[in-house]
Amino acid sequence: MASITDARQLGAAVRAERKRRGMSQVSFAAHAGVSRAWLARFEAGHPAASVEQVFLVLRALGLALELATPKTSEGEAALLAALAARKES
């Protein structure tokens, strides 16, 4: 799965996986333990989703949440090194 950087992308990824499995919002919401209305808002990218409900949905799909440090460009790396050097002096 691609990197997800916002609520809209996370909701779209969950919707795509749910549809790939042939599940309706109603049946999947019941399976995950959330309301259909909540699932619809979440899949639409509503940013105020509760973290616990997000984990319920991910677990129901057999998905995990992993955190990763984004790769930095050479320019960003040089800037970070310069800032670190400035702090040390």
Distance bins in CASP14 RR format, pairs under 12 A and 6 or more apart:
PFRMAT RR
TARGET T0000
AUTHOR 0000-0000-0000
RMODE 2
METHOD distances of the structure
MODEL  1
1 9 0 0 0 0 0 1 0 0 0 0 0
1 10 0 0 0 0 0 1 0 0 0 0 0
1 12 0 0 0 0 0 1 0 0 0 0 0
1 13 1 0 0 1 0 0 0 0 0 0 0
1 14 0 0 0 0 0 1 0 0 0 0 0
1 16 0 0 0 0 1 0 0 0 0 0 0
1 17 0 0 0 0 1 0 0 0 0 0 0
1 20 0 0 0 0 0 1 0 0 0 0 0
1 58 0 0 0 0 0 1 0 0 0 0 0
1 61 0 0 0 0 0 1 0 0 0 0 0
1 62 0 0 0 0 0 1 0 0 0 0 0
1 63 0 0 0 0 1 0 0 0 0 0 0
1 64 0 0 0 0 0 1 0 0 0 0 0
1 65 0 0 0 0 0 1 0 0 0 0 0
1 66 0 0 0 0 1 0 0 0 0 0 0
1 68 0 0 0 0 0 1 0 0 0 0 0
2 9 0 0 0 0 1 0 0 0 0 0 0
2 10 0 0 0 0 0 1 0 0 0 0 0
2 12 0 0 0 0 0 1 0 0 0 0 0
2 13 1 0 0 1 0 0 0 0 0 0 0
2 16 0 0 0 0 0 1 0 0 0 0 0
2 68 0 0 0 0 0 1 0 0 0 0 0
3 9 0 0 0 0 1 0 0 0 0 0 0
3 10 0 0 0 0 0 1 0 0 0 0 0
3 13 0 0 0 0 0 1 0 0 0 0 0
3 66 0 0 0 0 0 1 0 0 0 0 0
3 67 0 0 0 0 0 1 0 0 0 0 0
3 68 1 0 0 1 0 0 0 0 0 0 0
3 69 0 0 0 0 0 1 0 0 0 0 0
3 70 1 0 0 1 0 0 0 0 0 0 0
3 71 0 0 0 0 0 1 0 0 0 0 0
4 10 1 0 1 0 0 0 0 0 0 0 0
4 11 0 0 0 0 1 0 0 0 0 0 0
4 12 0 0 0 0 1 0 0 0 0 0 0
4 13 1 0 1 0 0 0 0 0 0 0 0
4 14 0 0 0 0 1 0 0 0 0 0 0
4 16 0 0 0 0 0 1 0 0 0 0 0
4 17 0 0 0 0 0 1 0 0 0 0 0
4 45 0 0 0 0 0 1 0 0 0 0 0
4 54 0 0 0 0 0 1 0 0 0 0 0
4 58 0 0 0 0 0 1 0 0 0 0 0
4 63 0 0 0 0 0 1 0 0 0 0 0
4 65 0 0 0 0 1 0 0 0 0 0 0
4 66 0 0 0 0 0 1 0 0 0 0 0
4 67 0 0 0 0 0 1 0 0 0 0 0
4 68 0 0 0 0 0 1 0 0 0 0 0
4 70 0 0 0 0 0 1 0 0 0 0 0
5 12 0 0 0 0 0 1 0 0 0 0 0
5 13 0 0 0 0 0 1 0 0 0 0 0
5 68 0 0 0 0 0 1 0 0 0 0 0
5 70 0 0 0 0 1 0 0 0 0 0 0
6 12 0 0 0 0 1 0 0 0 0 0 0
6 13 0 0 0 0 0 1 0 0 0 0 0
6 45 0 0 0 0 1 0 0 0 0 0 0
6 46 0 0 0 0 0 1 0 0 0 0 0
6 47 1 0 0 1 0 0 0 0 0 0 0
6 49 0 0 0 0 0 1 0 0 0 0 0
7 13 0 0 0 0 0 1 0 0 0 0 0
7 14 0 0 0 0 0 1 0 0 0 0 0
7 41 0 0 0 0 1 0 0 0 0 0 0
7 42 0 0 0 0 1 0 0 0 0 0 0
7 43 0 0 0 0 0 1 0 0 0 0 0
7 44 0 0 0 0 1 0 0 0 0 0 0
7 45 1 0 1 0 0 0 0 0 0 0 0
7 46 1 0 0 1 0 0 0 0 0 0 0
7 47 1 0 1 0 0 0 0 0 0 0 0
7 48 0 0 0 0 1 0 0 0 0 0 0
7 49 1 0 0 1 0 0 0 0 0 0 0
7 51 0 0 0 0 0 1 0 0 0 0 0
7 54 0 0 0 0 1 0 0 0 0 0 0
8 14 0 0 0 0 0 1 0 0 0 0 0
8 15 0 0 0 0 0 1 0 0 0 0 0
8 41 0 0 0 0 0 1 0 0 0 0 0
8 42 0 0 0 0 0 1 0 0 0 0 0
8 43 0 0 0 0 1 0 0 0 0 0 0
8 44 1 0 0 1 0 0 0 0 0 0 0
8 45 1 0 1 0 0 0 0 0 0 0 0
8 46 0 0 0 0 1 0 0 0 0 0 0
8 47 0 0 0 0 1 0 0 0 0 0 0
8 49 0 0 0 0 0 1 0 0 0 0 0
9 15 0 0 0 0 0 1 0 0 0 0 0
9 16 0 0 0 0 0 1 0 0 0 0 0
9 43 0 0 0 0 0 1 0 0 0 0 0
9 44 0 0 0 0 0 1 0 0 0 0 0
9 45 0 0 0 0 1 0 0 0 0 0 0
9 47 0 0 0 0 0 1 0 0 0 0 0
10 16 0 0 0 0 0 1 0 0 0 0 0
10 17 0 0 0 0 0 1 0 0 0 0 0
10 42 0 0 0 0 1 0 0 0 0 0 0
10 43 0 0 0 0 1 0 0 0 0 0 0
10 44 0 0 0 0 0 1 0 0 0 0 0
10 45 1 0 0 1 0 0 0 0 0 0 0
10 46 0 0 0 0 0 1 0 0 0 0 0
10 47 0 0 0 0 1 0 0 0 0 0 0
10 49 0 0 0 0 1 0 0 0 0 0 0
10 51 0 0 0 0 0 1 0 0 0 0 0
10 54 1 0 0 1 0 0 0 0 0 0 0
10 55 0 0 0 0 0 1 0 0 0 0 0
10 57 0 0 0 0 1 0 0 0 0 0 0
10 58 0 0 0 0 1 0 0 0 0 0 0
10 61 0 0 0 0 0 1 0 0 0 0 0
10 63 0 0 0 0 0 1 0 0 0 0 0
10 65 0 0 0 0 1 0 0 0 0 0 0
11 17 0 0 0 0 1 0 0 0 0 0 0
11 18 0 0 0 0 1 0 0 0 0 0 0
11 19 0 0 0 0 0 1 0 0 0 0 0
11 38 0 0 0 0 0 1 0 0 0 0 0
11 39 0 0 0 0 1 0 0 0 0 0 0
11 40 0 0 0 0 0 1 0 0 0 0 0
11 41 0 0 0 0 1 0 0 0 0 0 0
11 42 1 0 1 0 0 0 0 0 0 0 0
11 43 1 0 1 0 0 0 0 0 0 0 0
11 44 1 0 0 1 0 0 0 0 0 0 0
11 45 1 0 1 0 0 0 0 0 0 0 0
11 46 0 0 0 0 1 0 0 0 0 0 0
11 47 0 0 0 0 0 1 0 0 0 0 0
11 49 0 0 0 0 1 0 0 0 0 0 0
11 53 0 0 0 0 0 1 0 0 0 0 0
11 54 0 0 0 0 1 0 0 0 0 0 0
11 57 0 0 0 0 1 0 0 0 0 0 0
11 58 0 0 0 0 0 1 0 0 0 0 0
11 61 0 0 0 0 0 1 0 0 0 0 0
11 63 0 0 0 0 0 1 0 0 0 0 0
12 18 0 0 0 0 0 1 0 0 0 0 0
12 19 0 0 0 0 0 1 0 0 0 0 0
12 42 0 0 0 0 0 1 0 0 0 0 0
12 43 1 0 0 1 0 0 0 0 0 0 0
12 44 0 0 0 0 1 0 0 0 0 0 0
12 45 1 0 0 1 0 0 0 0 0 0 0
13 19 0 0 0 0 0 1 0 0 0 0 0
13 20 0 0 0 0 0 1 0 0 0 0 0
13 42 0 0 0 0 0 1 0 0 0 0 0
13 43 0 0 0 0 1 0 0 0 0 0 0
13 45 0 0 0 0 0 1 0 0 0 0 0
13 54 0 0 0 0 0 1 0 0 0 0 0
13 57 0 0 0 0 0 1 0 0 0 0 0
13 58 0 0 0 0 1 0 0 0 0 0 0
13 61 0 0 0 0 1 0 0 0 0 0 0
13 63 0 0 0 0 1 0 0 0 0 0 0
13 65 0 0 0 0 0 1 0 0 0 0 0
14 20 0 0 0 0 0 1 0 0 0 0 0
14 21 0 0 0 0 0 1 0 0 0 0 0
14 23 0 0 0 0 0 1 0 0 0 0 0
14 25 0 0 0 0 0 1 0 0 0 0 0
14 28 0 0 0 0 1 0 0 0 0 0 0
14 29 0 0 0 0 0 1 0 0 0 0 0
14 32 0 0 0 0 1 0 0 0 0 0 0
14 34 0 0 0 0 0 1 0 0 0 0 0
14 38 0 0 0 0 0 1 0 0 0 0 0
14 39 0 0 0 0 1 0 0 0 0 0 0
14 40 0 0 0 0 0 1 0 0 0 0 0
14 41 0 0 0 0 0 1 0 0 0 0 0
14 42 1 0 0 1 0 0 0 0 0 0 0
14 43 1 0 1 0 0 0 0 0 0 0 0
14 44 0 0 0 0 0 1 0 0 0 0 0
14 45 0 0 0 0 1 0 0 0 0 0 0
14 49 0 0 0 0 0 1 0 0 0 0 0
14 53 0 0 0 0 0 1 0 0 0 0 0
14 54 0 0 0 0 1 0 0 0 0 0 0
14 55 0 0 0 0 0 1 0 0 0 0 0
14 56 0 0 0 0 0 1 0 0 0 0 0
14 57 1 0 1 0 0 0 0 0 0 0 0
14 58 1 0 0 1 0 0 0 0 0 0 0
14 59 0 0 0 0 0 1 0 0 0 0 0
14 60 0 0 0 0 1 0 0 0 0 0 0
14 61 1 0 0 1 0 0 0 0 0 0 0
14 62 0 0 0 0 0 1 0 0 0 0 0
14 63 0 0 0 0 1 0 0 0 0 0 0
14 65 0 0 0 0 0 1 0 0 0 0 0
15 21 0 0 0 0 0 1 0 0 0 0 0
15 22 0 0 0 0 0 1 0 0 0 0 0
15 23 0 0 0 0 0 1 0 0 0 0 0
15 24 0 0 0 0 0 1 0 0 0 0 0
15 25 0 0 0 0 1 0 0 0 0 0 0
15 28 0 0 0 0 1 0 0 0 0 0 0
15 39 0 0 0 0 1 0 0 0 0 0 0
15 40 0 0 0 0 1 0 0 0 0 0 0
15 41 0 0 0 0 0 1 0 0 0 0 0
15 42 0 0 0 0 1 0 0 0 0 0 0
15 43 1 0 1 0 0 0 0 0 0 0 0
15 44 0 0 0 0 1 0 0 0 0 0 0
15 45 0 0 0 0 1 0 0 0 0 0 0
15 57 0 0 0 0 0 1 0 0 0 0 0
15 61 0 0 0 0 0 1 0 0 0 0 0
16 22 0 0 0 0 0 1 0 0 0 0 0
16 23 0 0 0 0 0 1 0 0 0 0 0
16 43 0 0 0 0 1 0 0 0 0 0 0
16 61 0 0 0 0 0 1 0 0 0 0 0
16 63 0 0 0 0 0 1 0 0 0 0 0
17 23 0 0 0 0 1 0 0 0 0 0 0
17 28 0 0 0 0 1 0 0 0 0 0 0
17 32 0 0 0 0 0 1 0 0 0 0 0
17 43 0 0 0 0 0 1 0 0 0 0 0
17 57 0 0 0 0 1 0 0 0 0 0 0
17 58 0 0 0 0 1 0 0 0 0 0 0
17 60 0 0 0 0 0 1 0 0 0 0 0
17 61 1 0 1 0 0 0 0 0 0 0 0
17 62 0 0 0 0 1 0 0 0 0 0 0
17 63 1 0 0 1 0 0 0 0 0 0 0
18 24 0 0 0 0 1 0 0 0 0 0 0
18 25 1 0 0 1 0 0 0 0 0 0 0
18 26 0 0 0 0 0 1 0 0 0 0 0
18 27 0 0 0 0 1 0 0 0 0 0 0
18 28 1 0 1 0 0 0 0 0 0 0 0
18 29 0 0 0 0 1 0 0 0 0 0 0
18 31 0 0 0 0 1 0 0 0 0 0 0
18 32 0 0 0 0 1 0 0 0 0 0 0
18 34 0 0 0 0 0 1 0 0 0 0 0
18 36 0 0 0 0 0 1 0 0 0 0 0
18 39 0 0 0 0 1 0 0 0 0 0 0
18 40 0 0 0 0 0 1 0 0 0 0 0
18 42 0 0 0 0 0 1 0 0 0 0 0
18 43 1 0 0 1 0 0 0 0 0 0 0
18 57 0 0 0 0 1 0 0 0 0 0 0
18 58 0 0 0 0 0 1 0 0 0 0 0
18 60 0 0 0 0 1 0 0 0 0 0 0
18 61 1 0 0 1 0 0 0 0 0 0 0
18 62 0 0 0 0 0 1 0 0 0 0 0
18 63 0 0 0 0 0 1 0 0 0 0 0
19 25 0 0 0 0 1 0 0 0 0 0 0
19 27 0 0 0 0 0 1 0 0 0 0 0
19 28 0 0 0 0 1 0 0 0 0 0 0
19 43 0 0 0 0 1 0 0 0 0 0 0
19 61 0 0 0 0 0 1 0 0 0 0 0
20 28 0 0 0 0 0 1 0 0 0 0 0
20 61 0 0 0 0 1 0 0 0 0 0 0
20 63 0 0 0 0 0 1 0 0 0 0 0
21 27 0 0 0 0 0 1 0 0 0 0 0
21 28 0 0 0 0 1 0 0 0 0 0 0
21 31 0 0 0 0 0 1 0 0 0 0 0
21 32 0 0 0 0 0 1 0 0 0 0 0
21 60 0 0 0 0 0 1 0 0 0 0 0
21 61 1 0 0 1 0 0 0 0 0 0 0
21 62 0 0 0 0 0 1 0 0 0 0 0
21 63 0 0 0 0 0 1 0 0 0 0 0
22 28 0 0 0 0 1 0 0 0 0 0 0
22 31 0 0 0 0 0 1 0 0 0 0 0
22 61 0 0 0 0 0 1 0 0 0 0 0
23 29 0 0 0 0 1 0 0 0 0 0 0
23 30 0 0 0 0 1 0 0 0 0 0 0
23 31 1 0 0 1 0 0 0 0 0 0 0
23 32 0 0 0 0 1 0 0 0 0 0 0
23 36 0 0 0 0 0 1 0 0 0 0 0
23 39 0 0 0 0 0 1 0 0 0 0 0
23 43 0 0 0 0 0 1 0 0 0 0 0
23 57 0 0 0 0 0 1 0 0 0 0 0
23 60 0 0 0 0 1 0 0 0 0 0 0
23 61 0 0 0 0 1 0 0 0 0 0 0
24 30 0 0 0 0 1 0 0 0 0 0 0
24 31 0 0 0 0 0 1 0 0 0 0 0
24 36 0 0 0 0 1 0 0 0 0 0 0
24 39 0 0 0 0 0 1 0 0 0 0 0
24 40 0 0 0 0 0 1 0 0 0 0 0
24 43 0 0 0 0 0 1 0 0 0 0 0
25 31 0 0 0 0 0 1 0 0 0 0 0
25 32 0 0 0 0 0 1 0 0 0 0 0
25 34 0 0 0 0 0 1 0 0 0 0 0
25 35 0 0 0 0 1 0 0 0 0 0 0
25 36 1 0 1 0 0 0 0 0 0 0 0
25 37 0 0 0 0 1 0 0 0 0 0 0
25 38 0 0 0 0 0 1 0 0 0 0 0
25 39 1 0 1 0 0 0 0 0 0 0 0
25 40 1 0 0 1 0 0 0 0 0 0 0
25 41 0 0 0 0 0 1 0 0 0 0 0
25 42 0 0 0 0 0 1 0 0 0 0 0
25 43 1 0 0 1 0 0 0 0 0 0 0
25 44 0 0 0 0 0 1 0 0 0 0 0
25 57 0 0 0 0 0 1 0 0 0 0 0
26 32 0 0 0 0 0 1 0 0 0 0 0
26 33 0 0 0 0 0 1 0 0 0 0 0
26 34 0 0 0 0 0 1 0 0 0 0 0
26 35 0 0 0 0 1 0 0 0 0 0 0
26 36 1 0 1 0 0 0 0 0 0 0 0
26 37 0 0 0 0 0 1 0 0 0 0 0
26 39 0 0 0 0 1 0 0 0 0 0 0
26 40 0 0 0 0 0 1 0 0 0 0 0
27 33 0 0 0 0 0 1 0 0 0 0 0
27 36 0 0 0 0 1 0 0 0 0 0 0
27 39 0 0 0 0 0 1 0 0 0 0 0
27 60 0 0 0 0 0 1 0 0 0 0 0
28 34 0 0 0 0 1 0 0 0 0 0 0
28 35 0 0 0 0 0 1 0 0 0 0 0
28 36 0 0 0 0 1 0 0 0 0 0 0
28 38 0 0 0 0 0 1 0 0 0 0 0
28 39 1 0 0 1 0 0 0 0 0 0 0
28 40 0 0 0 0 0 1 0 0 0 0 0
28 42 0 0 0 0 0 1 0 0 0 0 0
28 43 0 0 0 0 1 0 0 0 0 0 0
28 56 0 0 0 0 0 1 0 0 0 0 0
28 57 0 0 0 0 1 0 0 0 0 0 0
28 60 1 0 0 1 0 0 0 0 0 0 0
28 61 0 0 0 0 1 0 0 0 0 0 0
29 35 1 0 0 1 0 0 0 0 0 0 0
29 36 1 0 1 0 0 0 0 0 0 0 0
29 37 0 0 0 0 1 0 0 0 0 0 0
29 38 1 0 0 1 0 0 0 0 0 0 0
29 39 1 0 1 0 0 0 0 0 0 0 0
29 40 0 0 0 0 1 0 0 0 0 0 0
29 41 0 0 0 0 0 1 0 0 0 0 0
29 42 0 0 0 0 1 0 0 0 0 0 0
29 43 0 0 0 0 0 1 0 0 0 0 0
29 53 0 0 0 0 0 1 0 0 0 0 0
29 56 0 0 0 0 1 0 0 0 0 0 0
29 57 0 0 0 0 1 0 0 0 0 0 0
29 60 0 0 0 0 1 0 0 0 0 0 0
30 36 0 0 0 0 1 0 0 0 0 0 0
30 38 0 0 0 0 0 1 0 0 0 0 0
30 39 0 0 0 0 1 0 0 0 0 0 0
30 56 0 0 0 0 0 1 0 0 0 0 0
30 60 0 0 0 0 1 0 0 0 0 0 0
31 39 0 0 0 0 0 1 0 0 0 0 0
31 56 0 0 0 0 1 0 0 0 0 0 0
31 57 0 0 0 0 1 0 0 0 0 0 0
31 59 0 0 0 0 0 1 0 0 0 0 0
31 60 1 0 1 0 0 0 0 0 0 0 0
31 61 0 0 0 0 1 0 0 0 0 0 0
31 62 0 0 0 0 0 1 0 0 0 0 0
32 38 0 0 0 0 1 0 0 0 0 0 0
32 39 1 0 0 1 0 0 0 0 0 0 0
32 42 0 0 0 0 0 1 0 0 0 0 0
32 43 0 0 0 0 0 1 0 0 0 0 0
32 52 0 0 0 0 0 1 0 0 0 0 0
32 53 0 0 0 0 1 0 0 0 0 0 0
32 54 0 0 0 0 0 1 0 0 0 0 0
32 55 0 0 0 0 1 0 0 0 0 0 0
32 56 1 0 1 0 0 0 0 0 0 0 0
32 57 1 0 1 0 0 0 0 0 0 0 0
32 58 0 0 0 0 1 0 0 0 0 0 0
32 59 1 0 0 1 0 0 0 0 0 0 0
32 60 1 1 0 0 0 0 0 0 0 0 0
32 61 1 0 0 1 0 0 0 0 0 0 0
32 62 0 0 0 0 0 1 0 0 0 0 0
32 63 0 0 0 0 0 1 0 0 0 0 0
33 39 0 0 0 0 1 0 0 0 0 0 0
33 52 0 0 0 0 0 1 0 0 0 0 0
33 53 0 0 0 0 1 0 0 0 0 0 0
33 55 0 0 0 0 0 1 0 0 0 0 0
33 56 1 0 1 0 0 0 0 0 0 0 0
33 57 0 0 0 0 1 0 0 0 0 0 0
33 59 0 0 0 0 1 0 0 0 0 0 0
33 60 1 0 0 1 0 0 0 0 0 0 0
34 40 0 0 0 0 0 1 0 0 0 0 0
34 41 0 0 0 0 0 1 0 0 0 0 0
34 42 1 0 0 1 0 0 0 0 0 0 0
34 43 0 0 0 0 0 1 0 0 0 0 0
34 49 0 0 0 0 1 0 0 0 0 0 0
34 50 0 0 0 0 1 0 0 0 0 0 0
34 52 0 0 0 0 1 0 0 0 0 0 0
34 53 1 0 1 0 0 0 0 0 0 0 0
34 54 0 0 0 0 1 0 0 0 0 0 0
34 55 0 0 0 0 0 1 0 0 0 0 0
34 56 1 0 1 0 0 0 0 0 0 0 0
34 57 1 0 0 1 0 0 0 0 0 0 0
34 58 0 0 0 0 0 1 0 0 0 0 0
34 59 0 0 0 0 0 1 0 0 0 0 0
34 60 0 0 0 0 1 0 0 0 0 0 0
35 41 0 0 0 0 1 0 0 0 0 0 0
35 42 0 0 0 0 0 1 0 0 0 0 0
35 49 0 0 0 0 0 1 0 0 0 0 0
35 50 0 0 0 0 0 1 0 0 0 0 0
35 53 0 0 0 0 1 0 0 0 0 0 0
35 56 0 0 0 0 0 1 0 0 0 0 0
35 57 0 0 0 0 0 1 0 0 0 0 0
36 42 0 0 0 0 0 1 0 0 0 0 0
36 43 0 0 0 0 0 1 0 0 0 0 0
37 43 0 0 0 0 0 1 0 0 0 0 0
37 44 0 0 0 0 0 1 0 0 0 0 0
37 46 0 0 0 0 0 1 0 0 0 0 0
37 53 0 0 0 0 0 1 0 0 0 0 0
38 44 0 0 0 0 0 1 0 0 0 0 0
38 45 0 0 0 0 0 1 0 0 0 0 0
38 46 0 0 0 0 1 0 0 0 0 0 0
38 48 0 0 0 0 0 1 0 0 0 0 0
38 49 1 0 0 1 0 0 0 0 0 0 0
38 50 0 0 0 0 1 0 0 0 0 0 0
38 52 0 0 0 0 0 1 0 0 0 0 0
38 53 1 0 0 1 0 0 0 0 0 0 0
38 54 0 0 0 0 0 1 0 0 0 0 0
38 56 0 0 0 0 1 0 0 0 0 0 0
38 57 0 0 0 0 1 0 0 0 0 0 0
39 45 0 0 0 0 0 1 0 0 0 0 0
39 46 0 0 0 0 0 1 0 0 0 0 0
39 49 0 0 0 0 1 0 0 0 0 0 0
39 53 0 0 0 0 1 0 0 0 0 0 0
39 54 0 0 0 0 0 1 0 0 0 0 0
39 56 0 0 0 0 0 1 0 0 0 0 0
39 57 1 0 0 1 0 0 0 0 0 0 0
39 60 0 0 0 0 0 1 0 0 0 0 0
39 61 0 0 0 0 0 1 0 0 0 0 0
40 46 0 0 0 0 1 0 0 0 0 0 0
40 49 0 0 0 0 0 1 0 0 0 0 0
41 47 0 0 0 0 1 0 0 0 0 0 0
41 48 0 0 0 0 1 0 0 0 0 0 0
41 49 1 0 0 1 0 0 0 0 0 0 0
41 50 0 0 0 0 0 1 0 0 0 0 0
41 53 0 0 0 0 0 1 0 0 0 0 0
41 54 0 0 0 0 0 1 0 0 0 0 0
41 57 0 0 0 0 0 1 0 0 0 0 0
42 48 0 0 0 0 1 0 0 0 0 0 0
42 49 1 0 1 0 0 0 0 0 0 0 0
42 50 0 0 0 0 1 0 0 0 0 0 0
42 51 0 0 0 0 0 1 0 0 0 0 0
42 53 1 0 0 1 0 0 0 0 0 0 0
42 54 1 0 0 1 0 0 0 0 0 0 0
42 55 0 0 0 0 0 1 0 0 0 0 0
42 56 0 0 0 0 0 1 0 0 0 0 0
42 57 1 0 0 1 0 0 0 0 0 0 0
42 58 0 0 0 0 0 1 0 0 0 0 0
43 49 0 0 0 0 1 0 0 0 0 0 0
43 54 0 0 0 0 0 1 0 0 0 0 0
43 57 0 0 0 0 1 0 0 0 0 0 0
45 54 0 0 0 0 0 1 0 0 0 0 0
46 53 0 0 0 0 0 1 0 0 0 0 0
46 54 0 0 0 0 0 1 0 0 0 0 0
47 54 0 0 0 0 0 1 0 0 0 0 0
48 54 0 0 0 0 0 1 0 0 0 0 0
49 55 0 0 0 0 0 1 0 0 0 0 0
49 56 0 0 0 0 0 1 0 0 0 0 0
49 57 0 0 0 0 1 0 0 0 0 0 0
49 58 0 0 0 0 0 1 0 0 0 0 0
50 56 0 0 0 0 1 0 0 0 0 0 0
50 57 0 0 0 0 0 1 0 0 0 0 0
51 57 0 0 0 0 0 1 0 0 0 0 0
51 58 0 0 0 0 0 1 0 0 0 0 0
51 65 0 0 0 0 1 0 0 0 0 0 0
52 58 0 0 0 0 0 1 0 0 0 0 0
52 59 0 0 0 0 0 1 0 0 0 0 0
53 59 0 0 0 0 0 1 0 0 0 0 0
53 60 0 0 0 0 0 1 0 0 0 0 0
54 60 0 0 0 0 0 1 0 0 0 0 0
54 61 0 0 0 0 0 1 0 0 0 0 0
54 63 0 0 0 0 0 1 0 0 0 0 0
54 64 0 0 0 0 0 1 0 0 0 0 0
54 65 1 0 0 1 0 0 0 0 0 0 0
55 61 0 0 0 0 0 1 0 0 0 0 0
55 62 0 0 0 0 0 1 0 0 0 0 0
55 63 0 0 0 0 1 0 0 0 0 0 0
55 64 0 0 0 0 1 0 0 0 0 0 0
55 65 1 0 0 1 0 0 0 0 0 0 0
56 62 0 0 0 0 0 1 0 0 0 0 0
56 63 0 0 0 0 0 1 0 0 0 0 0
57 63 0 0 0 0 1 0 0 0 0 0 0
57 65 0 0 0 0 0 1 0 0 0 0 0
58 64 1 0 0 1 0 0 0 0 0 0 0
58 65 1 0 0 1 0 0 0 0 0 0 0
58 66 0 0 0 0 0 1 0 0 0 0 0
59 65 0 0 0 0 1 0 0 0 0 0 0
69 76 0 0 0 0 0 1 0 0 0 0 0
69 80 0 0 0 0 0 1 0 0 0 0 0
70 76 0 0 0 0 1 0 0 0 0 0 0
70 77 0 0 0 0 0 1 0 0 0 0 0
71 77 0 0 0 0 1 0 0 0 0 0 0
72 78 0 0 0 0 1 0 0 0 0 0 0
72 79 0 0 0 0 1 0 0 0 0 0 0
72 80 1 0 0 1 0 0 0 0 0 0 0
72 81 0 0 0 0 0 1 0 0 0 0 0
73 79 0 0 0 0 1 0 0 0 0 0 0
73 80 0 0 0 0 0 1 0 0 0 0 0
74 80 0 0 0 0 0 1 0 0 0 0 0
74 81 0 0 0 0 0 1 0 0 0 0 0
75 81 0 0 0 0 1 0 0 0 0 0 0
75 82 0 0 0 0 1 0 0 0 0 0 0
75 83 0 0 0 0 0 1 0 0 0 0 0
76 82 0 0 0 0 0 1 0 0 0 0 0
76 83 0 0 0 0 0 1 0 0 0 0 0
77 83 0 0 0 0 0 1 0 0 0 0 0
77 84 0 0 0 0 0 1 0 0 0 0 0
78 84 0 0 0 0 0 1 0 0 0 0 0
78 85 0 0 0 0 0 1 0 0 0 0 0
79 85 0 0 0 0 0 1 0 0 0 0 0
79 86 0 0 0 0 0 1 0 0 0 0 0
80 86 0 0 0 0 0 1 0 0 0 0 0
80 87 0 0 0 0 0 1 0 0 0 0 0
81 87 0 0 0 0 0 1 0 0 0 0 0
81 88 0 0 0 0 0 1 0 0 0 0 0
82 88 0 0 0 0 0 1 0 0 0 0 0
82 89 0 0 0 0 0 1 0 0 0 0 0
83 89 0 0 0 0 0 1 0 0 0 0 0
END
